[in-house]
Amino acid sequence: MKTFAGELLVFATVIDCGSITAAAEKLQQTVSGVSRALTRYV
């Protein structure tokens, strides 16, 4: 996901799931990919 909306979705999913690992599983992405998306968002 390369858009602001995609990064916002990742951020919201991490909050909803309570962890980066759970969010990565839910989004069907790697933990590394979710972490990078969070870094771009902040």
C-alpha positions in Angstrom: 0.0 0.0 0.0 1.6 3.2 -1.1 -1.1 5.7 -0.4 -1.9 7.7 2.7 -5.3 5.9 3.0 -3.4 2.6 2.9 -1.1 3.6 5.6 -4.0 4.9 7.7 -5.7 1.5 7.3 -2.6 -0.2 8.6 -2.4 2.2 11.5 -6.1 1.6 12.4 -5.7 -2.1 12.0 -2.7 -2.2 14.4 -4.7 -0.3 17.0 -7.8 -2.6 16.5 -5.8 -5.8 16.7 -3.5 -4.6 19.5 -0.2 -5.7 17.8 1.7 -5.4 14.6 1.9 -9.2 14.2 -1.9 -9.6 14.5 -2.5 -6.7 12.1 -0.1 -8.2 9.6 -2.0 -11.5 9.7 -5.3 -9.7 9.3 -4.0 -7.6 6.4 -2.2 -10.5 4.9 1.1 -8.6 4.9 4.4 -9.2 6.5 5.3 -7.8 9.9 8.1 -5.9 8.2 5.7 -4.3 5.7 3.3 -3.2 8.4 6.1 -1.8 10.4 7.3 0.2 7.4 3.8 1.5 6.7 3.7 2.8 10.3 7.0 4.5 9.9 5.8 6.3 6.9 2.6 7.4 8.6 4.4 8.9 11.6 
